[in-house]
Every structure is written in C-alpha cells, then in structure tokens.
Amino acid sequence: MPDIILDDRDSSINYVGQWAQGGLQGSEYQATTMHCTAPASGTSATLSFVGTGVAVYGTVVDNDVQASSYKVDDSNPVSFESSNSSATRFSQQFFSIPGGSLPNASHTLVITPVQGTLSLDFMTVHILSLSSNAPSQPPPHNNNTGLIVGVAVGVLGLMPVSGGGTYTYGIVDSTVATSIQGGYPSERVAMGKAREAVLLAPPEYTSGVATS
C-alpha cells in the first residue's frame, strides 16, 4: 500500500495567515519549506486529501522549541512539541496517522502553530494499493466517451524517477494510485500524468480524486 509525497507548496494545502517561504537545497524536500512563528493569530495550514493515513514532516530549527496542533476531520487535536537542540533537525515527523486507520474517503487535516517556528517541509498520504482496487472491467460507456475512457485506462504503467525505482500510476476506483519502489522520489512526473488523465476521464472515473 503506497504513500504519495506532497511538497509544502502543493496546491492541496491551503495556507492562511502569517506564512513565509523558505528552503535549503540538499536538506529539505524540493528545497522548499513554508514556515511561521507563533504566536500568530488566525494562522493555519489545511490539507485536503483522499486516503487512509497521513503524516507531516518538517524542520526544527536550532535552539528552538516548536509546538503545533494537528486535527483530522472531527477528531480531537493532537499536539507535537520538539525538544530544544543546538542543531537543526530536518525531515522530523510532527504528526502521523498510520495507513489503514482512516476510511478511504475525503479528509481534512488542519495544522496550527502553537509555539516557536513551525517549518513544514512535506506530507505523505497513504492510499489504497493498485492491486486491491483495480476494477475487472470499466463501466459501460457510449461511443462518444469510448476514446476518453481508453485514454484514462491507458495511463496505467511504469515510469522511472530520479534516484532509482519506478512509479506505478493509474486511475483506480476514483483514486489516483501511486507505488514508489526504491529511491527518493524528487519528482512526481507520473503522478502529474495520472492527474492529467483524470481530467479527461468521464465522471465515474473522477469522483473523489484529490488533485493538486
């Protein structure tokens, strides 16, 4: 069951309030971050996603205690507080719900800074595997949509990514499925092509798909 990686600049994340752009080449994913310093009234980041799990990663700057709050849907908020250190720590996990813990549906994660500097780097979303959700046959369609459906289904395949390994991608049960094998996926080329196909597919292929 694969995870997809969302950079902090992904359009599925909505930032409200006092956020600033940053990033360090070679240390932070895509060399980008979004950060703010608490207290910052009315400041939050909201991720809308479809999946069964989610995690948030970021940078804890040196000599700073960072505290933040994470709330999924109507659940109670979960707090994170870092320890103080003289060294900057990259790719620190601030929050996680393991894959399979949430229903496979649309969810909302709200992130709120509480103390110190909150620096968001990337998030991961756990989605259902390709093999467990592939339909045996496409739904019936008329001649006018036959070509479009063929394009959407034909997107399924493999694409090499930088750092080694491959993406498996396609349109599966109203969800874009991506499998990452080996290497650190610094590019989401395959994901982009799958999403392009989603835009071409008829409604039965596109309902509930999270786009970026």
PyMOL commands that set and color helices and strands:
alter all, ss='L'
color gray80, all
select helices_A, chain A and resi 29-31+130-133+146-154+189-200+203-206
alter helices_A, ss='H'
color red, helices_A
select strands_A, chain A and resi 3-7+13-16+20-22+33-38+44-51+53-60+67-72+78-81+89-97+105-126+157-160+166-172+175-181
alter strands_A, ss='S'
color yellow, strands_A
deselect
rebuild
show_as cartoon
